[in-house]
Amino acid sequence: MTIELFYIVILVLTGMLVGFTTGLLGLGGGFIMVPILFFLLENLGVDSTLAIRMAFGTSLAAILPTALSSSYGHYRKHEVILKAAMIMGIFGFGGALIGGYISAHTPGDILKIIFALILLLVALRMLIFKEPTDKKEKRDNLMLFIVWGVIAGVTSGLVGIGGGVILIPVMVLLFGFNMVEAAGTSSAFIVLTSLGGILSYISSGLNMSGLPPYSLGYINLLQLVMIIGCSIPMAQFGTWAAHRLPEKQLRYIFVILLIFISFKMLGVFGLLGLPL
């Protein structure tokens, strides 16, 4: 696969943005990587269905080291709720294995729609979030941790995201975490769920025909190296910024990014004649 300078620049910029977003918001950055990797692979002549699965797999592979960097930064600042992260992460790992298997047997167009709708629903839920007047008491409920860990894990494996887009609003609205605690705990959770998804996408994509060179199952190693080379150091910068920005601003950044990417994947901008 010949990658021109333009594609290299795009991947480097993607890695920088993903790293910063992971540290800032506790997201894996999959909602940024997946559409970019998908469009790059399609432009390189990869079949659409293979391209979307490879975008999911490569995204999860890049998420793992980036989330490690981010969670370590948050942990040093005591913003990781370890019990919640470990319980949800363990069950999320199993859920991600299941989600990755389902994705490998689902048509590409359906996967794109599912991906976009998940992001849009989460964004709308966060947009109507009302800031509590009093500090909310944290909920420490084992069953809730298990249920939401599985849900976020399946979603992670299904559409190649770390699961933070599901868990961030849940932890803020249901568990009573503040945005920085949710970001830190989400980063730790993502480490485990992304690992489950990676294993599923590697095993499901082995011996598939039509994959581009330097692919391990549904993971493209060339794209992976270029992204994580920039995302890992940028995750530390995002963590630094997360502790200096007001929670409301963090939430609005989160919502704007989700709506933009979901509209892009659904083709809304094209229907409106906008060059985005």
Long-range contacts (C-beta under 8 A, 24 or more apart in sequence): 1-44, 1-212, 1-213, 1-214, 1-222, 3-44, 3-222, 7-40, 7-44, 8-226, 10-36, 10-40, 11-40, 11-223, 11-226, 11-227, 12-226, 12-229, 12-230, 13-230, 14-227, 15-62, 15-226, 15-227, 15-228, 15-229, 15-230, 15-231, 15-234, 16-230, 16-231, 16-234, 17-234, 18-62, 18-66, 18-227, 18-231, 18-234, 19-66, 19-69, 19-70, 19-230, 19-231, 19-232, 19-233, 19-234, 19-235, 19-237, 19-238, 20-234, 20-235, 20-237, 20-238, 20-241, 21-238, 21-257, 22-63, 22-66, 22-67, 22-69, 22-70, 22-162, 22-187, 22-190, 22-231, 22-235, 22-238, 23-69, 23-70, 23-73, 23-187, 23-234, 23-235, 23-236, 23-237, 23-238, 23-239, 23-240, 23-241, 23-242, 24-183, 24-238, 24-239, 24-241, 24-242, 24-245, 24-250, 24-253, 25-164, 25-168, 25-183, 25-238, 25-242, 25-250, 25-253, 25-254, 26-70, 26-74, 26-164, 26-168, 26-182, 26-183, 26-184, 26-185, 26-186, 26-187, 26-190, 26-242, 27-161, 27-162, 27-164, 27-165, 27-168, 27-186, 27-190, 27-254, 28-59, 28-60, 28-63, 28-66, 28-67, 28-156, 28-161, 28-162, 28-163, 28-164, 28-190, 28-194, 29-59, 29-62, 29-63, 29-66, 29-162, 29-231, 30-56, 30-59, 30-60, 30-63, 30-156, 30-159, 30-160, 30-161, 30-162, 30-165, 31-119, 31-161, 31-165, 31-257, 31-258, 31-261, 32-257, 32-261, 33-58, 33-59, 33-62, 33-63, 33-160, 33-227, 34-59, 34-115, 34-159, 34-160, 34-161, 35-261, 35-264, 35-265, 37-220, 37-223, 38-112, 40-223, 41-212, 41-220, 44-212, 46-210, 46-211, 46-212, 47-210, 48-108, 48-109, 49-107, 49-108, 50-108, 50-208, 50-210, 50-211, 50-218, 51-108, 52-108, 52-111, 52-112, 53-103, 53-104, 53-108, 53-111, 53-201, 53-204, 53-205, 53-218, 54-205, 54-211, 54-212, 54-215, 54-218, 54-219, 54-220, 55-160, 56-100, 56-103, 56-111, 56-158, 56-159, 56-160, 56-197, 56-201, 56-218, 57-100, 57-160, 57-197, 57-198, 57-201, 57-202, 57-205, 57-217, 57-218, 57-219, 57-220, 58-160, 58-218, 58-219, 58-220, 58-223, 58-224, 58-227, 59-160, 59-161, 60-96, 60-156, 60-157, 60-160, 60-161, 60-162, 60-194, 60-197, 60-198, 60-201, 60-219, 61-194, 61-198, 61-201, 61-219, 61-224, 62-224, 62-227, 62-228, 62-231, 63-161, 63-162, 63-190, 63-194, 64-190, 64-191, 64-194, 64-195, 64-198, 65-228, 65-231, 65-232, 66-228, 66-231, 66-232, 66-235, 67-162, 67-187, 67-188, 67-190, 67-191, 67-194, 67-235, 68-191, 69-231, 69-232, 69-233, 69-235, 69-236, 70-187, 70-235, 70-236, 70-238, 70-239, 71-184, 71-187, 71-188, 71-190, 71-191, 73-235, 73-236, 73-239, 73-240, 74-180, 74-183, 74-184, 74-185, 74-187, 74-188, 74-239, 74-242, 75-184, 75-188, 77-184, 77-239, 77-243, 79-180, 79-181, 79-183, 79-184, 79-185, 79-243, 80-181, 80-184, 80-185, 80-187, 80-188, 81-138, 81-177, 81-181, 81-184, 81-185, 82-188, 83-140, 83-145, 84-140, 84-145, 84-171, 84-175, 84-177, 84-185, 84-189, 85-185, 85-188, 85-189, 86-188, 87-142, 87-145, 87-146, 87-149, 88-145, 88-146, 88-148, 88-149, 88-152, 88-167, 88-189, 89-149, 89-188, 89-189, 89-191, 89-192, 89-193, 90-149, 90-192, 91-145, 91-146, 91-149, 91-150, 91-153, 92-149, 92-150, 92-152, 92-153, 92-156, 92-163, 92-189, 92-192, 92-193, 92-196, 93-153, 93-192, 93-193, 93-195, 93-196, 94-150, 94-153, 94-196, 95-149, 95-150, 95-151, 95-152, 95-153, 95-154, 95-155, 95-156, 95-157, 95-193, 95-196, 96-153, 96-154, 96-156, 96-157, 96-163, 96-193, 96-194, 96-195, 96-196, 96-197, 96-200, 97-157, 97-196, 97-197, 97-199, 97-200, 98-153, 98-154, 98-157, 98-200, 99-153, 99-154, 99-155, 99-156, 99-157, 99-158, 99-159, 99-197, 99-200, 100-157, 100-158, 100-196, 100-197, 100-199, 100-200, 100-201, 100-204, 101-157, 101-200, 101-204, 102-154, 102-157, 102-158, 103-157, 103-158, 103-159, 103-160, 103-200, 103-201, 103-204, 104-200, 104-201, 104-204, 104-205, 104-218, 106-158, 111-158, 111-159, 112-265, 113-265, 113-266, 114-158, 114-159, 115-159, 115-160, 115-161, 115-265, 116-261, 116-262, 116-263, 116-264, 116-265, 116-266, 117-262, 117-266, 118-155, 118-159, 118-165, 118-166, 119-165, 119-258, 119-259, 119-261, 119-262, 119-265, 120-258, 120-259, 120-262, 120-263, 120-266, 122-165, 122-166, 122-169, 122-258, 123-254, 123-255, 123-258, 123-259, 123-262, 125-169, 125-173, 126-168, 126-169, 126-251, 126-254, 126-255, 126-258, 127-255, 129-169, 129-172, 129-173, 129-251, 131-247, 131-248, 136-176, 137-176, 138-175, 138-176, 138-177, 139-174, 139-175, 139-176, 144-174, 144-175, 148-174, 149-189, 152-189, 152-193, 153-193, 153-196, 156-190, 156-193, 156-194, 156-196, 156-197, 157-193, 157-196, 157-197, 157-200, 157-201, 160-197, 160-201, 162-186, 162-189, 162-190, 162-193, 162-194, 163-189, 163-190, 163-193, 164-189, 164-190, 165-258, 168-254, 172-251, 178-247, 179-247, 179-250, 179-251, 180-242, 180-243, 180-247, 180-250, 183-242, 183-250
